[in-house]
Amino acid sequence: MPEPPTDHLAKIQHCGAERASAADCESDLKIEVGDSGRHGGVSARAVLTSLALIVAMCWWITYSEVRTGTTEITCTALPIGAIFALFVVCSLNAFVQSVRPAAAFKPGELATIYILTAVGSSVAGIGMIGFLTPALANPLWFPFDHWKEMADAVPWSWAPRDQEAIRAFYVGNSTLYTWAHIRAWIPPLLVWGGFLLLILFMMLCFAAILRRQWIENERLTFPITYVPVAMTMSPGGFGELMRGRAMLIGFLIPVVLQSINSLNWLFPQIPAIPLKPTAGGPLDLGPFFRTPPWNALGYFPLAFHPNTIGLSYILTTDVSFSCWFFYLVRKFSEVWCVALGWRTGSGSSAFARMPFSSEQGVGAWLALAALALWIARKHLAAVWRGAMRPSEANDADEGMSYRTAVFGAIACFAGAIAFACWGGLPLIASALLFGIFGAYMLALTRIRAEVGTAWNFGPWVNPPEMVVRTLGPMNFSTHALAALAYHGWYNMDYRSMTAPHLFEGYKIGEQGRLRTRRLTLAMVAAVVVGILCASWTVLHLYYTYGAGTAKVNPWRIEMGQIPYTRAASHILERDVGPDFPGLTAAGVGAAITVLLSIARTQFVSWPFHPAGYAVANTYITDLLWFPFFLGWLAKLLTLKFGGMKFYRKALPFFIGLILGDYVIASLWTFVGIILNSDMYRCFPN
């Protein structure tokens, strides 16, 4: 007899109830899918279905996020759009299973569909193609100081150069489908699309190199994968999963709450129920602390995101505790610095930046990346030997051969450096840029593999800005600063970054026993289709409605201005050298992360997780700390008073919170598209 869904979901995160050994965790995370994964996974029909979904999702993402300004369906680490698409496919598949079982998708095929749609649709989202086109055109449209100078400094093919094509892009009431407009965008999209493929293939090589270390050796739990694994590989099937009473109750709670708030948006006479944080809103505690030093708390919001509460219940208690605990430490350290008089304006500029939370975050992320490599040093040595002597490599089950992965990563890294040098950035600065970027991507994925945050922002100081602070503005020419500014678009917001989805794809593939080589090729195809479709839909929309008009969400245009604003300010800082106070603070953040990691290995009951400290020193914990607290508290009380048995019974309820939140938020985006109107944003804020 198949195992009941409740027990299955409990086994997914039995190791999350308390800190357990890696071996215990791995035994619980295994899902018995028989041969259906190995032989029914990366099939032609699953891949073709996925690619068709990616095309449709690129359109949906563009019109939902850019045109109507509803919920950002690519903003979450567990992608809203991909989960909704999987929900629809699984629902239809359950019906097909009941009438014609032989025609239904197998569990491995459903897992493949999720992996590929998550990878492909992420390219269209926040921080990716959604930021690219405005960032390339902005310096040639807005008449700000030094912007045109920076645009002229980079290679001709890096940006559209036809002024009429740029004017139509911002004004709208036009069409993409004229030769002049298409011709203006072909060179920059080919250049930057090729560059995006380069850095994403580099991350895919990293994933292939580290797959065995993270999944088999360290047995990281990858909490982000739990929901799609439960939806696609539950022994009783998707229908039985959704029929559970706890699941249905959890599912309906966000459906009701988010629908009430969406109706309030359309009909203000309907009372709203505050769930998300807004500055100065009913859930912002900051206005209650107006007198010094407590006013240093600033924006201090509560939030009740059902999906985040559900996700934090899945996490180990040390992880969820660390996320909200270190956030409070950060906030109250700012109060302490004001109380000591360091931030009153009378001291030095370095003291005014205390406690250097932004820089601490940089150090923590860099240390996480370094620790991940240090822990994997024996595995990396084996990978290197396998790359040098392919006949002796144990890489038959890897996504690509070790030789391909190692030399592919090296070639892509060198290619990225050469690309930046072509734009006018000196060699040392180029190497530093992609060294920091690669470390951030590694840390981001490591955080996702251990913490599974609902949203993921990078450190406040992104790689281009960190390069300037490390070397000093005085050592950069206008040409070099322009080149750095043009690398700002993919470093502004990591919420939709594709790299973690590649690692998570291998984790789900291991769960479903998918052929990793075929999965790798399919993920590459998903990225290519995503880049092509996202570029087309974004340009089509902006030429129709106008990127500079009130008919579109202006946020992407504004984000595309930030790199050039920063570069213009650095042009005026010819006497400013390296940021030694900030670099020192980054060193402190790195040291704290290393010490937390060492303590975690030495003390079994150690409650602080280094990844929680890294996450707490980013912007996203302002939005997530209280849901993390609620999920942690719910889990703590469940285990204390009900034990493991009650924890397992309650788990489907929290999975339902995640699914219900995602499904109803997605459905309301279609209402916005149909009404051609702005709608209530269920999340993030």
Buried (B, 14 or more C-beta within 10 A) or exposed (E): EEBBBBBBBBBBBBBBBBBBEEEBBBBBBEBEBEEBBBEBBBBEEBBEBBBEBBBBBBBBBBBBBBBBBBBBBBBBBBBBBBBBBBBEBBEEBBEEBEEEEEEBBBBBBBBBBBBBBBBBBBBBBBBBBBBBBBBBBBBBBBEBEBBBBBBBBBBEBBBBBBEEBBBBBBBBEBEBEBEEBEEBBEBBBEBBBEBBBBBBBBBBBBBBBBBBBBBEBBBBBBBBBBBBBBBBBBBBBBBBBBEBEBBBBBBBBBBEBBBBBBBBBEEEEEEBEBBBBEEEEEBBEBEEBEEEBBEBBEBBBBBBBBBBBBBBBBBBBBBBBBBBBBBBBBBBBBBBBBBEEBBEEEEEEBBEBBBBBBBBBBBBBBBBBBBBBEBBEEBBEBBEEBBEEEEEBEBEEBBBBBBBBBEBBEBBBEBBBEBBBBBBBBEEBBBBBBBBBBBBBBBBBBBBBBBBBBBBBBBBBBBBBBBBBBBBBEBBEBBBBBBBBBBBBBBBBBBBBBBBBBBBBBBBBBBBBBBBBBBBBBBBBBBBBBBBBBBBBBBBBBBBBBBBEEBBBBBBBEBBBBBBBBBBEBBEBEEBEBBEBBBBBBBBBBEBBBBBBEEBEEEEEBBBBBBBBBBBBBBBBBBBBBBBBBBBBBBEEBBEEEEEEBBBBBBBBBBBBBBBBBBBBBBBBBBBBEEEBEBBBBBBB
